[in-house]
């Protein structure tokens, strides 16, 4: 029992040696872990630096030996080695391929498949074990011995290194260290197994753990040199460098693979983003072209509906003896036509690609204005021939407008992508369709794939320069015009050279196959 009236006395502590002040308990307990933590991080950085230095050295050596490597690779892969033939007509040195060929590519391909197979690790582990026993056999009188056990323990577990690397590394490194500490003979196979295990282990461990592995390995090497004479024939700096090089290269390989995976993932994300962006841009281009075509067709249809409204309104005044029912019918027709015009304007505002007001434009062109379009192309420095085949006749305004715009866009693309090239425009009147073909003899540029998968050749889907009439989105607009009428469209490099645009626009049943004598004549005919 303690007495509350008297203070408790603390047990006296012996003074520290030397009579200095006694350190605080918190400082004494926190100094060791802090030092260990900093030493751990420092060892990891040292190993990473060694690995990067070795990787830099190997990269430099690779660049120095690149010409020799290309020659050897050309012979191994069966490719000819280029040799200079002298200056050509353009001032550049002409190169001719050599005739060196070899059947090694299939063997190299087979080796790559072998390294990626599941049986690569077991076979190579067993092969290393056989090599160790064969190397040790001349030194043994009996196959059952301690050196043979160490050799098996240092090599055989590598057959399972892909599935259980860390337990295998513990067994292999422990067996090699034990054999060295017990004075066993150093084998090339077991030394290779130890260095390879350090390399493979450094590929999977984080950088700080790799630093601890390097420090521990160097300590083991130092103990072996100080306690035994097993490695007296090998200079200790060479052993230390070999150990650090194996660990450093493993760490560098892990860094490179991680960076490669990160770059590949970033590239894949970028490709997906660009693909989605291109898809959206193509869809927007198609929508803009459809809105533009709708605005043009609005003028054509609005004119026809306006004529219906005007004729319905004037009929009661120009026709005598109309019954009240007929007058009401004409008034209803006029009212319905006016309402249809209002609804068409509303629909046009919905299809508009932007909110800007549409400028005033001239009446929509028809095929009788093709000669003017040809003269405009010639005035801009182009060469064009117009050939009209078949029996010309007046077609519907929609068909003639679509054909005119297709020819206009094709001529615009020819001026932009093949300036100065000769262009031939062919217009063929068939009983059930109108065929349009525009071909230039200029050189085709790289092919581009349209949303429908057809090659677009040199022509890109873009907006023509300002000031060009009928500026749209090139092939997208032409395709939409043909598709709107249920026709066919194709564009791409021509077999005889240059670029060709072809379209077939079907005619409606109501269109008269004969031309109205009072209507203007189509181009190319009187």
DOTORMI-64507 format. One line per 3 residues: number of its first residue (from 1); for each residue x, y, z of C-alpha. Coordinates in Angstrom, 1 decimal, padded with zeros to 4 digits. Example, Ala and Ser with C-alpha at 12.3 -4.5 7.8 and 13.67 -1.06 7.14 Angstrom:
2
1 = 012.3 -004.5 007.8 ~ 013.7 -001.1 007.1
REM end
This chain:
526
1 = 000.0 000.0 000.0 ~ 001.3 003.5 -000.9 ~ 001.0 006.5 001.3
4 = -000.8 009.4 -000.4 ~ 000.7 011.9 002.0 ~ 004.2 011.3 000.7
7 = 005.4 011.7 -002.9 ~ 006.6 008.7 -004.8 ~ 010.3 008.7 -005.5
10 = 011.5 007.6 -008.9 ~ 014.1 004.8 -009.2 ~ 017.4 006.5 -009.9
13 = 018.9 005.7 -013.3 ~ 022.7 005.3 -013.7 ~ 024.3 008.2 -015.5
16 = 025.5 007.6 -019.0 ~ 029.2 006.8 -019.6 ~ 031.4 009.9 -019.7
19 = 029.1 011.9 -017.5 ~ 027.2 013.6 -020.4 ~ 023.5 014.3 -020.5
22 = 021.2 011.4 -020.8 ~ 019.5 011.3 -024.3 ~ 015.7 011.5 -024.6
25 = 013.8 008.3 -025.1 ~ 012.0 009.5 -028.2 ~ 015.2 010.6 -030.0
28 = 016.9 007.3 -029.2 ~ 014.0 005.2 -030.6 ~ 013.5 007.3 -033.8
31 = 017.0 007.7 -035.0 ~ 017.5 004.1 -036.1 ~ 014.4 003.7 -038.3
34 = 015.1 007.1 -040.0 ~ 018.6 006.1 -040.9 ~ 017.4 002.7 -042.1
37 = 014.7 004.4 -044.2 ~ 017.2 006.8 -045.8 ~ 019.7 004.1 -046.4
40 = 017.0 002.0 -048.1 ~ 016.0 004.8 -050.4 ~ 019.7 005.6 -051.1
43 = 020.5 002.0 -052.0 ~ 017.6 001.9 -054.4 ~ 018.8 005.1 -056.1
46 = 022.4 003.8 -056.4 ~ 021.2 000.6 -058.0 ~ 019.0 002.6 -060.4
49 = 021.9 004.8 -061.3 ~ 024.1 001.8 -061.9 ~ 021.5 000.2 -064.1
52 = 020.9 003.4 -066.1 ~ 024.7 003.9 -066.6 ~ 025.0 000.3 -067.8
55 = 022.0 000.8 -070.1 ~ 023.5 004.0 -071.5 ~ 026.8 002.3 -072.1
58 = 025.1 -000.6 -073.9 ~ 023.0 001.8 -075.9 ~ 026.2 003.7 -077.0
61 = 027.9 000.4 -077.9 ~ 024.8 -000.6 -079.9 ~ 024.9 002.7 -081.8
64 = 028.6 002.2 -082.6 ~ 028.0 -001.3 -083.8 ~ 024.8 -000.4 -085.7
67 = 026.4 -000.5 -089.2 ~ 027.9 -003.9 -088.5 ~ 024.6 -005.0 -086.9
70 = 022.7 -004.0 -090.0 ~ 025.0 -006.0 -092.3 ~ 024.8 -009.0 -090.1
73 = 021.0 -008.7 -089.8 ~ 020.7 -008.3 -093.5 ~ 022.6 -011.6 -094.0
76 = 020.7 -013.4 -091.2 ~ 017.3 -012.2 -092.5 ~ 018.1 -012.9 -096.2
79 = 018.1 -009.3 -097.2 ~ 020.5 -007.8 -099.7 ~ 023.2 -005.3 -098.4
82 = 023.0 -002.0 -100.3 ~ 026.1 -000.9 -102.1 ~ 026.7 002.4 -103.9
85 = 026.6 002.4 -107.7 ~ 027.6 006.1 -108.3 ~ 025.7 009.4 -108.7
88 = 022.4 009.4 -110.5 ~ 020.8 012.0 -112.7 ~ 019.3 013.8 -109.7
91 = 022.7 014.2 -108.0 ~ 022.0 011.5 -105.4 ~ 024.0 008.4 -105.0
94 = 022.2 005.3 -106.4 ~ 022.2 002.2 -104.3 ~ 021.9 -001.4 -105.6
97 = 020.7 -004.3 -103.4 ~ 023.2 -007.1 -102.8 ~ 022.5 -010.7 -103.2
100 = 023.2 -012.0 -099.7 ~ 020.4 -014.3 -098.6 ~ 020.1 -016.8 -095.7
103 = 017.3 -019.1 -094.3 ~ 017.7 -017.8 -090.7 ~ 014.5 -015.8 -090.4
106 = 012.3 -018.9 -089.9 ~ 014.7 -020.1 -087.2 ~ 014.6 -016.8 -085.5
109 = 010.9 -016.8 -085.6 ~ 010.8 -020.3 -084.2 ~ 013.1 -019.1 -081.4
112 = 010.9 -016.2 -080.5 ~ 007.9 -018.6 -080.3 ~ 010.0 -020.9 -078.1
115 = 010.9 -018.1 -075.6 ~ 007.2 -017.2 -075.3 ~ 006.0 -020.8 -074.8
118 = 005.2 -022.4 -071.4 ~ 007.9 -025.0 -071.7 ~ 010.7 -022.5 -072.2
121 = 011.5 -022.1 -068.5 ~ 011.4 -025.9 -067.6 ~ 013.6 -026.9 -070.6
124 = 016.2 -024.1 -070.0 ~ 016.2 -024.9 -066.2 ~ 016.9 -028.6 -066.9
127 = 019.5 -027.7 -069.5 ~ 021.3 -025.5 -067.0 ~ 021.2 -028.3 -064.4
130 = 022.7 -030.8 -066.8 ~ 025.4 -028.3 -067.7 ~ 026.2 -027.9 -064.0
133 = 026.4 -031.6 -063.3 ~ 028.5 -032.1 -066.5 ~ 030.9 -029.3 -065.3
136 = 031.2 -030.9 -061.9 ~ 031.5 -034.5 -063.0 ~ 035.3 -034.6 -063.6
139 = 035.8 -033.4 -060.0 ~ 033.6 -036.0 -058.3 ~ 034.3 -039.6 -057.5
142 = 030.6 -040.3 -056.6 ~ 027.5 -038.8 -058.1 ~ 026.0 -038.5 -054.6
145 = 027.9 -035.7 -052.9 ~ 027.6 -032.3 -051.3 ~ 028.8 -030.3 -054.3
148 = 026.3 -032.1 -056.5 ~ 023.5 -031.2 -054.1 ~ 024.6 -027.6 -054.1
151 = 024.7 -027.6 -057.9 ~ 021.2 -029.1 -058.2 ~ 019.8 -026.6 -055.6
154 = 021.4 -023.7 -057.5 ~ 020.1 -024.6 -061.0 ~ 017.1 -027.0 -060.9
157 = 014.6 -024.6 -059.3 ~ 015.0 -022.2 -062.3 ~ 012.7 -024.6 -064.1
160 = 009.8 -023.0 -062.1 ~ 011.0 -019.4 -062.2 ~ 008.1 -018.1 -064.2
163 = 005.5 -019.3 -061.7 ~ 007.4 -018.9 -058.4 ~ 010.2 -016.5 -059.0
166 = 010.7 -015.3 -055.4 ~ 010.8 -018.7 -053.7 ~ 013.1 -020.0 -056.5
169 = 015.4 -017.0 -056.1 ~ 015.6 -017.6 -052.4 ~ 016.6 -021.3 -053.0
172 = 019.1 -020.5 -055.8 ~ 020.8 -017.6 -054.1 ~ 020.9 -019.4 -050.8
175 = 022.5 -022.5 -052.4 ~ 025.1 -020.5 -054.2 ~ 026.0 -018.5 -051.1
178 = 026.2 -021.7 -049.0 ~ 028.4 -023.4 -051.5 ~ 030.8 -020.4 -051.5
181 = 030.9 -020.2 -047.7 ~ 031.6 -023.9 -047.4 ~ 034.5 -023.7 -049.8
184 = 033.0 -025.5 -052.8 ~ 034.4 -025.1 -056.2 ~ 032.9 -022.2 -058.2
187 = 031.1 -023.4 -061.3 ~ 030.4 -021.2 -064.3 ~ 026.8 -022.6 -064.6
190 = 026.0 -021.9 -060.9 ~ 027.5 -018.4 -061.2 ~ 025.4 -017.7 -064.3
193 = 022.4 -019.1 -062.4 ~ 023.0 -016.7 -059.5 ~ 023.5 -013.6 -061.8
196 = 020.5 -014.5 -063.9 ~ 018.3 -014.9 -060.8 ~ 019.5 -011.4 -059.5
199 = 018.6 -010.0 -062.9 ~ 015.1 -011.6 -063.0 ~ 014.4 -010.7 -059.4
202 = 015.3 -007.0 -060.0 ~ 012.8 -006.9 -062.9 ~ 009.9 -007.6 -060.5
205 = 011.0 -005.9 -057.3 ~ 010.3 -002.2 -056.6 ~ 013.3 000.1 -056.7
208 = 013.8 000.3 -052.9 ~ 013.7 -003.5 -052.6 ~ 016.1 -003.7 -055.5
211 = 018.5 -001.5 -053.5 ~ 018.2 -003.8 -050.4 ~ 018.9 -006.8 -052.7
214 = 022.0 -005.1 -054.0 ~ 023.3 -004.2 -050.6 ~ 022.6 -007.7 -049.3
217 = 024.4 -009.3 -052.3 ~ 027.5 -007.1 -051.9 ~ 027.6 -007.9 -048.2
220 = 027.5 -011.7 -049.0 ~ 030.3 -011.2 -051.5 ~ 032.4 -009.4 -048.9
223 = 031.8 -012.1 -046.3 ~ 032.8 -014.8 -048.8 ~ 036.1 -012.9 -049.6
226 = 036.8 -012.3 -045.9 ~ 035.9 -015.7 -044.6 ~ 036.9 -018.1 -047.3
229 = 039.3 -018.4 -050.2 ~ 036.7 -019.7 -052.7 ~ 036.9 -016.6 -054.9
232 = 040.6 -015.8 -054.5 ~ 041.1 -016.4 -058.2 ~ 038.5 -013.7 -059.1
235 = 039.3 -010.1 -058.3 ~ 036.7 -008.8 -055.9 ~ 035.9 -005.6 -057.9
238 = 034.9 -007.8 -060.8 ~ 032.6 -009.8 -058.6 ~ 031.0 -006.7 -057.1
241 = 030.6 -005.1 -060.6 ~ 029.0 -008.3 -062.0 ~ 026.5 -008.5 -059.1
244 = 025.6 -004.8 -059.3 ~ 025.4 -005.0 -063.1 ~ 023.0 -007.9 -063.0
247 = 020.7 -006.1 -060.5 ~ 021.1 -002.8 -062.3 ~ 020.2 -004.2 -065.7
250 = 017.2 -005.9 -064.3 ~ 016.0 -002.6 -062.7 ~ 016.7 -000.8 -066.0
253 = 014.8 -003.4 -068.0 ~ 011.8 -003.0 -065.6 ~ 011.9 000.8 -066.0
256 = 012.1 000.5 -069.8 ~ 009.2 -002.1 -069.9 ~ 007.1 000.1 -067.6
259 = 007.7 003.2 -069.8 ~ 006.9 001.1 -072.9 ~ 003.7 -000.1 -071.5
262 = 002.8 003.4 -070.4 ~ 003.6 004.8 -073.9 ~ 001.6 002.0 -075.6
265 = -001.4 002.7 -073.4 ~ -001.1 006.4 -074.1 ~ -000.8 005.8 -077.8
268 = -003.8 003.5 -077.7 ~ -005.9 006.1 -075.8 ~ -004.7 008.7 -078.3
271 = -005.7 006.5 -081.2 ~ -009.1 005.9 -079.8 ~ -009.6 009.6 -079.2
274 = -008.5 010.4 -082.7 ~ -010.8 007.7 -084.1 ~ -013.8 009.1 -082.2
277 = -012.9 012.6 -083.3 ~ -012.6 011.6 -086.9 ~ -015.9 009.8 -086.7
280 = -017.6 012.9 -085.2 ~ -016.0 015.1 -087.8 ~ -017.2 012.9 -090.6
283 = -020.7 012.9 -089.1 ~ -020.7 016.6 -088.8 ~ -019.5 017.0 -092.4
286 = -022.3 014.8 -093.6 ~ -024.9 016.7 -091.5 ~ -023.6 020.1 -092.8
289 = -023.8 018.8 -096.4 ~ -027.3 017.5 -095.8 ~ -028.4 020.9 -094.4
292 = -026.7 022.6 -097.4 ~ -028.5 020.3 -099.9 ~ -031.8 020.9 -098.0
295 = -031.3 024.7 -098.3 ~ -030.7 024.3 -102.1 ~ -033.7 022.0 -102.5
298 = -035.8 024.5 -100.5 ~ -035.4 027.0 -103.3 ~ -036.5 024.5 -105.9
301 = -039.5 023.1 -104.0 ~ -040.5 026.6 -102.7 ~ -040.7 027.9 -106.2
304 = -043.0 025.0 -107.2 ~ -045.2 025.4 -104.2 ~ -045.4 029.2 -104.7
307 = -046.5 028.6 -108.3 ~ -049.3 026.3 -107.0 ~ -050.4 028.9 -104.5
310 = -050.4 031.7 -107.1 ~ -052.3 029.7 -109.7 ~ -054.8 028.5 -107.0
313 = -055.4 032.1 -105.9 ~ -055.8 033.5 -109.5 ~ -058.0 030.7 -110.8
316 = -061.3 032.1 -109.4 ~ -060.6 035.4 -111.2 ~ -059.5 033.9 -114.6
319 = -062.1 031.1 -114.9 ~ -065.8 031.9 -115.5 ~ -068.8 030.2 -114.0
322 = -067.0 028.6 -111.1 ~ -069.3 027.1 -108.5 ~ -068.9 028.1 -104.8
325 = -067.5 024.7 -104.0 ~ -064.8 025.1 -106.7 ~ -063.9 028.6 -105.4
328 = -063.6 027.2 -101.9 ~ -061.4 024.3 -103.2 ~ -059.0 026.7 -104.9
331 = -058.9 028.9 -101.8 ~ -058.1 025.8 -099.7 ~ -055.3 024.8 -102.1
334 = -053.8 028.3 -101.9 ~ -054.0 028.3 -098.1 ~ -052.4 024.8 -097.9
337 = -049.6 025.8 -100.2 ~ -048.9 028.9 -098.1 ~ -048.8 026.9 -095.0
340 = -046.5 024.4 -096.6 ~ -044.1 027.2 -097.5 ~ -044.1 028.3 -093.8
343 = -043.4 024.7 -092.6 ~ -040.6 024.4 -095.1 ~ -038.9 027.5 -093.8
346 = -039.2 026.1 -090.3 ~ -037.7 022.8 -091.4 ~ -034.9 024.7 -093.1
349 = -034.1 026.5 -089.9 ~ -033.9 023.2 -088.0 ~ -031.5 021.7 -090.7
352 = -029.3 024.8 -090.7 ~ -025.7 024.0 -089.8 ~ -025.1 027.3 -088.0
355 = -027.2 030.1 -086.6 ~ -025.8 032.7 -089.1 ~ -028.4 034.1 -091.6
358 = -028.1 032.7 -095.1 ~ -027.1 035.3 -097.6 ~ -029.2 036.1 -100.6
361 = -028.3 033.7 -103.5 ~ -029.1 033.5 -107.2 ~ -031.6 030.9 -108.4
364 = -030.4 027.3 -108.1 ~ -028.5 026.3 -111.3 ~ -029.5 023.6 -113.8
367 = -027.6 021.8 -116.5 ~ -028.1 024.6 -119.0 ~ -025.5 026.5 -117.0
370 = -022.8 023.9 -117.4 ~ -021.1 025.8 -120.3 ~ -020.7 028.8 -117.9
373 = -019.1 026.5 -115.3 ~ -016.7 025.1 -117.9 ~ -015.7 028.6 -119.0
376 = -015.1 029.5 -115.3 ~ -012.8 026.6 -115.0 ~ -010.9 027.5 -118.2
379 = -010.7 031.1 -117.0 ~ -008.9 029.9 -113.8 ~ -006.2 028.2 -116.0
382 = -007.7 024.8 -116.3 ~ -008.3 022.6 -119.3 ~ -011.7 021.0 -119.6
385 = -013.7 019.2 -122.4 ~ -017.5 018.8 -122.1 ~ -019.0 015.8 -123.9
388 = -022.8 015.3 -123.8 ~ -024.1 011.9 -125.0 ~ -027.5 010.5 -125.6
391 = -030.7 012.4 -126.2 ~ -030.7 015.6 -124.0 ~ -034.0 016.4 -122.3
394 = -035.3 018.5 -119.5 ~ -035.1 016.6 -116.2 ~ -036.4 017.4 -112.8
397 = -034.9 020.4 -111.0 ~ -033.5 018.1 -108.2 ~ -031.7 015.8 -110.7
400 = -030.2 018.7 -112.7 ~ -029.2 020.6 -109.6 ~ -027.4 017.5 -108.2
403 = -025.6 016.8 -111.5 ~ -024.5 020.4 -111.7 ~ -023.2 020.4 -108.1
406 = -021.3 017.1 -108.7 ~ -019.6 018.5 -111.8 ~ -018.8 021.7 -109.9
409 = -017.3 020.0 -106.9 ~ -015.2 017.7 -109.2 ~ -013.8 020.6 -111.1
412 = -013.0 022.4 -107.9 ~ -011.1 019.4 -106.6 ~ -009.2 019.1 -109.9
415 = -008.2 022.8 -109.7 ~ -007.0 022.3 -106.1 ~ -005.3 019.0 -106.2
418 = -004.2 018.7 -109.9 ~ -003.7 022.3 -111.1 ~ -003.2 022.5 -114.8
421 = -004.3 018.9 -115.5 ~ -006.7 018.2 -118.3 ~ -010.3 017.4 -117.2
424 = -013.0 015.6 -119.2 ~ -016.6 016.0 -118.3 ~ -019.0 013.4 -119.7
427 = -022.8 013.7 -119.4 ~ -024.8 010.7 -120.6 ~ -028.6 010.7 -120.9
430 = -029.9 007.2 -120.5 ~ -033.6 006.1 -120.5 ~ -033.7 005.6 -116.8
433 = -030.8 007.6 -115.4 ~ -028.3 010.4 -115.9 ~ -024.7 009.3 -115.8
436 = -022.0 011.9 -114.8 ~ -018.3 011.2 -115.2 ~ -015.5 013.7 -114.5
439 = -011.9 012.5 -114.9 ~ -008.6 014.5 -114.7 ~ -005.2 013.2 -115.9
442 = -003.2 014.5 -113.0 ~ -001.2 012.4 -110.5 ~ -003.2 010.9 -107.6
445 = -002.1 011.5 -104.1 ~ -002.4 009.0 -101.2 ~ -005.8 007.3 -100.9
448 = -008.2 008.2 -098.1 ~ -011.1 006.0 -097.0 ~ -014.5 007.6 -096.8
451 = -017.1 006.7 -094.1 ~ -018.6 004.2 -096.5 ~ -015.2 002.5 -097.2
454 = -014.7 003.8 -100.8 ~ -011.3 005.1 -101.7 ~ -011.2 008.9 -102.0
457 = -007.9 009.1 -103.7 ~ -006.3 012.5 -103.7 ~ -009.5 014.4 -102.9
460 = -009.9 015.3 -099.2 ~ -013.2 016.1 -097.4 ~ -012.8 019.8 -096.7
463 = -014.3 023.1 -097.4 ~ -013.1 024.8 -100.6 ~ -011.5 028.2 -100.5
466 = -013.7 031.2 -100.0 ~ -015.1 032.7 -103.1 ~ -015.7 029.4 -104.9
469 = -019.3 028.8 -105.7 ~ -020.9 025.7 -104.5 ~ -018.2 025.2 -101.9
472 = -019.1 022.1 -099.8 ~ -017.3 019.1 -098.4 ~ -016.1 017.5 -101.6
475 = -016.8 013.8 -101.9 ~ -019.1 013.8 -098.9 ~ -021.4 016.3 -100.6
478 = -021.3 014.5 -103.9 ~ -022.1 011.2 -102.3 ~ -025.0 012.7 -100.3
481 = -026.5 014.2 -103.5 ~ -026.4 010.8 -105.3 ~ -027.7 008.9 -102.3
484 = -030.5 011.3 -101.8 ~ -031.8 010.4 -105.3 ~ -031.2 006.7 -104.8
487 = -028.3 006.7 -107.2 ~ -024.7 005.4 -107.2 ~ -021.5 007.3 -106.6
490 = -017.8 006.3 -106.7 ~ -014.5 008.2 -106.7 ~ -010.9 007.2 -106.7
493 = -007.7 006.8 -108.9 ~ -008.5 006.0 -112.5 ~ -007.0 002.8 -114.1
496 = -005.5 004.9 -116.9 ~ -004.1 007.5 -114.5 ~ -005.4 010.5 -112.7
499 = -008.6 010.7 -110.7 ~ -012.2 009.9 -111.7 ~ -015.6 010.8 -110.2
502 = -018.6 008.8 -111.4 ~ -022.3 009.2 -110.5 ~ -025.6 007.7 -111.7
505 = -028.7 009.6 -110.9 ~ -032.0 007.7 -111.5 ~ -034.9 009.5 -113.2
508 = -038.5 009.5 -111.9 ~ -041.2 007.8 -114.0 ~ -043.0 011.1 -114.4
511 = -040.1 012.7 -116.3 ~ -040.8 012.9 -120.1 ~ -038.1 011.3 -122.2
514 = -038.6 013.9 -124.8 ~ -037.5 017.5 -124.5 ~ -040.0 020.3 -124.4
517 = -039.4 022.5 -127.5 ~ -039.9 025.7 -125.5 ~ -037.4 024.9 -122.7
520 = -033.8 025.9 -122.9 ~ -031.5 023.3 -124.5 ~ -029.1 021.3 -122.3
523 = -025.4 022.0 -122.8 ~ -023.7 020.7 -125.9 ~ -026.9 020.6 -128.0
526 = -028.7 023.3 -130.1
REM end
